[in-house]
């Protein structure tokens, strides 16, 4: 009898996480008769292959194992798994991740009910792994790839109708050791008759490995450069130029390309910086349309505008200012507003007149303080002493989707200060039970419309964690800086017994 779903698990040195992954699969409520697990051991050296063989011997009708030499990335084992799959649907699981007990049963039922070719179930992060949540705001039967947040959720951790995969011969690009799931998922969503989203359950638990050995985390820069180029080129091969392509490339320029011009670029040696600049310049010249540029976050827009209209030195000036000194002043040239980056003058690429609301939303966090254990207050500075008048409306700060309470906006000697309070109970209630990182963003609504920008914190020390109970679990609530972007993050992290004991030992010294 044909199984309903084939679960493909590429495996490479993920012990002990692999045990929890396989346990979550074997414990699925859909039952062993309706599923098959295809594990492709990509040359593991940590004993994971032996564990797979033991489970295949114990569950011969459910678990199938293929062993092979290491291929250098997950694309090849995913393709080998597809070749072996016989189910009506196929689902991919990272071998360091796990599924909720009812995940497959619910996903298959949803796909059958809605005749969907692709179903995305809500994914949550474990150990504060960040997962984009906008697409999971609500369950939707029919999601438009080009008019939704779906391009920001292109991991292959979805249910795919296997007929769709085989009809279009969808496969993972084996020349991409990282990011290979994105072209596969994008084409599946592009070809699908219907893509559905289920936000009623925690289907997928994506684990941030504490040893940081996941290939995506430890990829080398040259490898990442090549794969980002291939990723963007393959979007262009699939989708004709125009608004639909721009809707997808907004994600790739806003994330993968933006990371290439992140805060660490000035710390690289000269030849490496030139190499990065060359790759980004080619992508910008070829694909960054005016509409796409205008849709990007103000920080990314300015950096990529420096690439297109200036040069490497201008780009480094922008990054250094953002990362070390904060938001630059506004320089007026007639009735035009310019970002006053030092030493670059007022070229066209510094003009922010058309995005003044976003420009006014750029603030730098200068203080984070606890008010007892009940709330965390963030103080941010704008270089504009008349910020309130310029905005002409409310100024808010959100931690992910969690709103803060704006206390006041007041001038100071260096501009204006905005104070925002985040009640801890609100942070806990708005976080996944497995913990969650919430990037902070500023929103303004005023005479120039709505503007938004990530909240930076150059030189700011993180707040000391506070332990709070929520339900039956303890959580640490703290702030941190995203290492690549320099953006301020509020983190809610489950406290295990081992972590609590370590904290108590440190406190007793």
KEFI-759302 format. One record per residue (C-alpha): y, x negated, z negated. Coordinates in steps of 0.02 Angstrom, whole numbers. Layout:
! KEFI-759302
       c2       c1       c3
        Y        X        Z
...
//
This chain:
! KEFI-759302
       c2       c1       c3
        0        0        0
      172      -66       48
      278     -110     -104
      448      -30     -120
      536     -194     -154
      504     -379     -128
      593     -488     -255
      627     -663     -186
      656     -798     -317
      704     -973     -257
      656    -1094     -396
      715    -1270     -429
      720    -1349     -602
      781    -1198     -700
      670    -1209     -853
      682    -1135     -983
      790    -1001     -900
      650     -967     -777
      542     -892     -916
      672     -759     -956
      700     -725     -772
      515     -693     -737
      494     -592     -897
      635     -478     -840
      549     -453     -672
      376     -421     -742
      451     -297     -866
      535     -189     -733
      510       -2     -758
      476       21     -573
      300      -43     -610
      197     -183     -536
      119      -69     -405
      288      -38     -321
      351     -217     -317
      302     -394     -268
      377     -554     -336
      387     -697     -210
      432     -859     -297
      468    -1010     -187
      456    -1171     -287
      576    -1290     -200
      502    -1449     -271
      532    -1418     -456
      505    -1566     -573
      522    -1477     -741
      357    -1385     -751
      424    -1226     -672
      294    -1235     -535
      152    -1232     -662
      227    -1079     -747
      233     -990     -579
       50    -1031     -545
        0     -966     -716
       87     -800     -685
       16     -786     -510
     -158     -807     -584
     -121     -676     -718
      -40     -551     -597
     -124     -587     -429
      -72     -421     -353
      111     -441     -400
      160     -626     -404
      149     -738     -251
      198     -921     -257
      240    -1044     -120
      264    -1229     -162
      363    -1345      -49
      461    -1508      -51
      640    -1494     -107
      753    -1432       34
      921    -1470      -47
      981    -1293      -77
      929    -1110      -97
      944    -1061       87
      774    -1128      141
      672    -1052       -2
      762     -885       23
      712     -888      207
      532     -933      166
      531     -788       43
      594     -669      177
      452     -725      292
      326     -674      158
      410     -511      105
      323     -346      143
      425     -221       42
      538      -85      110
      680     -172       21
      713     -351      -29
      809     -415     -180
      857     -595     -219
      863     -660     -397
      924     -830     -454
      789     -911     -558
      911     -941     -702
      968     -759     -701
      883     -597     -754
      880     -410     -719
      906     -261     -831
      739     -173     -864
      779      -22     -754
      869     -118     -617
      744     -108     -474
      693       71     -509
      874      128     -508
      921       25     -355
      776       87     -249
      807      266     -303
      991      248     -255
      951      173      -85
      826      312      -48
      943      449     -109
     1093      390       -9
      998      312      139
     1092      151      103
     1054      -13      191
     1135     -115       52
     1155      -69     -132
     1257     -172     -254
     1219     -142     -437
     1341     -196     -570
     1325     -381     -611
     1383     -452     -777
     1404     -631     -834
     1307     -715     -975
     1377     -862    -1075
     1551     -813    -1013
     1506     -833     -830
     1645     -749     -731
     1592     -609     -614
     1716     -510     -509
     1715     -334     -578
     1837     -238     -467
     1700     -177     -350
     1607     -105     -501
     1751        2     -565
     1651      157     -516
     1492      206     -424
     1523      244     -240
     1401      310     -111
     1491      236       39
     1596       78       24
     1702       12      167
     1686     -176      185
     1865     -193      244
     1951      -72      126
     1874     -118      -41
     1842     -265     -156
     1671     -293      -76
     1723     -458        7
     1751     -527     -169
     1569     -491     -213
     1469     -575      -74
     1331     -650     -180
     1159     -599     -117
     1113     -514     -281
     1098     -345     -197
      961     -231     -132
      941     -248       57
      840     -133      169
      716     -252      249
      721     -159      414
      906     -204      426
      868     -386      387
      730     -399      518
      816     -293      651
      965     -410      653
      861     -564      606
      973     -601      459
      936     -770      383
     1019     -895      267
     1104    -1042      353
     1003    -1193      302
     1143    -1313      349
     1239    -1246      197
     1171    -1318       34
     1297    -1208      -60
     1380    -1041      -19
     1239     -995      102
     1218     -823       26
     1392     -768       78
     1369     -766      268
     1201     -678      244
     1274     -544      131
     1429     -522      237
     1330     -493      396
     1213     -372      307
     1362     -271      245
     1445     -282      417
     1288     -218      506
     1239      -90      374
     1251       96      408
     1298      121      226
     1338        8       79
     1332       88      -93
     1389       28     -264
     1306       78     -428
     1414       45     -581
     1316      149     -707
     1206        9     -778
     1202     -179     -804
     1083     -217     -661
     1104     -405     -644
     1137     -533     -781
     1209     -692     -703
     1184     -836     -824
     1304     -981     -841
     1188    -1125     -878
     1245    -1227    -1026
     1178    -1386     -944
     1289    -1353     -789
     1146    -1403     -672
     1161    -1253     -558
     1188    -1324     -382
     1346    -1221     -357
     1426    -1297     -513
     1381    -1478     -475
     1408    -1482     -287
     1495    -1637     -220
     1666    -1622     -142
     1614    -1678       32
     1473    -1551       29
     1593    -1415      -27
     1719    -1459      109
     1588    -1445      244
     1518    -1282      178
     1689    -1200      158
     1727    -1246      339
     1562    -1170      396
     1590    -1017      288
     1759     -976      364
     1702    -1018      541
     1555     -899      524
     1667     -756      470
     1765     -786      629
     1606     -789      733
     1551     -622      662
     1714     -522      654
     1845     -519      794
     2021     -573      754
     2127     -437      676
     2148     -339      516
     1962     -327      478
     1937     -515      490
     2092     -543      383
     2024     -423      251
     1871     -534      230
     1962     -700      248
     2082     -646      111
     1938     -680       -9
     1891     -848       67
     2069     -914       77
     2108     -841      -93
     1956     -920     -176
     1857    -1055      -85
     2003    -1129       14
     2121    -1108     -134
     2001    -1209     -243
     2012    -1353     -119
     2200    -1364     -154
     2175    -1339     -341
     2254    -1434     -484
     2132    -1580     -471
     2185    -1631     -295
     2320    -1756     -354
     2188    -1845     -460
     2082    -1890     -308
     2099    -2055     -215
     2207    -2063      -59
     2068    -2056       72
     1988    -1906      -14
     2154    -1815      -26
     2183    -1846      159
     2009    -1779      199
     2038    -1620       96
     2208    -1595      174
     2136    -1614      349
     2002    -1482      321
     2124    -1359      243
     2253    -1390      379
     2126    -1352      515
     2075    -1188      431
     2257    -1139      402
     2309    -1177      581
     2162    -1083      654
     2144     -930      543
     2292     -903      425
     2386     -761      509
     2553     -699      443
     2472     -541      376
     2336     -640      288
     2462     -761      212
     2568     -617      148
     2415     -540       63
     2375     -696      -38
     2420     -730     -218
     2595     -806     -227
     2530     -973     -293
     2400     -992     -155
     2524     -932      -25
     2648    -1068      -71
     2516    -1205      -72
     2446    -1155       97
     2623    -1134      165
     2656    -1313      110
     2502    -1365      208
     2558    -1272      364
     2745    -1307      358
     2756    -1470      262
     2629    -1606      234
     2514    -1682      106
     2657    -1752        1
     2738    -1579       -7
     2573    -1502      -59
     2550    -1631     -197
     2727    -1597     -258
     2691    -1410     -271
     2527    -1437     -363
     2599    -1564     -485
     2746    -1451     -527
     2633    -1300     -555
     2505    -1395     -658
     2615    -1507     -764
     2790    -1434     -774
     2773    -1250     -735
     2864    -1126     -625
     3009    -1211     -533
     3183    -1136     -530
     3243    -1019     -394
     3369    -1095     -273
     3483     -979     -175
     3533    -1015        5
     3650     -875       53
     3552     -718       14
     3384     -806       30
     3275     -853     -120
     3182    -1018     -116
     3055    -1096     -233
     3146    -1250     -297
     3009    -1380     -292
     3087    -1551     -325
     3121    -1665     -178
     3064    -1549      -38
     3232    -1468        4
     3237    -1289       67
     3118    -1281      216
     3059    -1111      278
     2894    -1125      186
     2983    -1120       17
     3067     -952       57
     3006     -818      -64
     3133     -684      -22
     3003     -568       51
     2891     -584     -102
     3022     -584     -239
     2921     -468     -349
     2773     -588     -347
     2891     -735     -375
     2969     -651     -526
     2794     -619     -595
     2762     -806     -607
     2770     -854     -790
     2702     -997     -895
     2617     -964    -1062
     2702    -1070    -1195
     2619    -1006    -1355
     2463     -914    -1409
     2456     -857    -1591
     2341     -752    -1697
     2411     -611    -1803
     2278     -612    -1936
     2111     -568    -1857
     2172     -410    -1775
     2273     -466    -1624
     2319     -613    -1515
     2499     -633    -1456
     2538     -727    -1295
     2716     -789    -1265
     2762     -832    -1086
     2920     -905    -1011
     3011     -870     -848
     3144     -991     -783
     3257     -839     -751
     3372     -804     -901
     3404     -629     -831
     3222     -589     -794
     3232     -412     -862
     3381     -369     -751
     3305     -451     -597
     3142     -357     -615
     3226     -193     -659
     3067     -118     -729
     2917     -148     -842
     2837     -320     -863
     2655     -318     -915
     2513     -441     -941
     2329     -398     -915
     2174     -491     -968
     2062     -446     -823
     2069     -256     -826
     2123     -250    -1009
     2309     -211    -1033
     2413     -300    -1163
     2558     -222    -1258
     2726     -295    -1207
     2825     -323    -1367
     2990     -387    -1297
     3078     -480    -1156
     3221     -590    -1216
     3326     -736    -1150
     3308     -910    -1223
     3382    -1081    -1188
     3264    -1113    -1041
     3252     -941     -963
     3170     -785    -1034
     3024     -758    -1152
     2897     -617    -1135
     2787     -579    -1286
     2626     -480    -1262
     2500     -428    -1394
     2312     -405    -1362
     2222     -308    -1500
     2053     -389    -1529
     1964     -221    -1538
     2027     -183    -1363
     1965     -351    -1298
     1794     -324    -1375
     1778     -146    -1310
     1828     -201    -1135
     1704     -345    -1124
     1522     -347    -1072
     1398     -359    -1215
     1345     -527    -1142
     1522     -594    -1158
     1660     -605    -1029
     1805     -713     -972
     1966     -619     -934
     2095     -712     -826
     2272     -664     -874
     2389     -593     -743
     2570     -540     -750
     2625     -377     -668
     2804     -322     -635
     2865     -155     -567
     3046     -146     -518
     3178     -143     -383
     3078     -260     -270
     2917     -162     -291
     2759     -217     -379
     2725     -401     -403
     2581     -494     -483
     2537     -675     -521
     2411     -772     -623
     2475     -835     -791
     2477    -1024     -801
     2485    -1126     -961
     2532    -1307     -923
     2504    -1414    -1077
     2460    -1269    -1191
     2327    -1300    -1323
     2196    -1161    -1336
     2196    -1043    -1484
     2065    -1074    -1617
     1919     -952    -1599
     1908     -804    -1716
     1741     -722    -1756
     1735     -532    -1749
     1595     -405    -1760
     1577     -275    -1623
     1431     -156    -1644
     1285     -258    -1708
     1340     -425    -1636
     1464     -562    -1679
     1585     -626    -1547
     1706     -772    -1538
     1874     -727    -1461
     1979     -870    -1396
     2085     -935    -1253
     2046    -1071    -1128
     2113    -1144     -967
     2018    -1128     -805
     1986    -1310     -760
     2011    -1287     -573
     2158    -1168     -571
     2251    -1202     -733
     2259    -1016     -766
     2250     -947     -943
     2091     -852     -988
     2045     -744    -1138
     1861     -769    -1176
     1744     -657    -1276
     1583     -752    -1313
     1430     -690    -1409
     1396     -796    -1563
     1215     -849    -1581
     1141     -906    -1746
     1142    -1087    -1685
     1325    -1079    -1634
     1374     -998    -1799
     1281    -1131    -1899
     1366    -1269    -1800
     1536    -1189    -1831
     1501    -1177    -2018
     1447    -1359    -2024
     1608    -1413    -1938
     1710    -1307    -2057
     1628    -1388    -2208
     1673    -1566    -2162
//
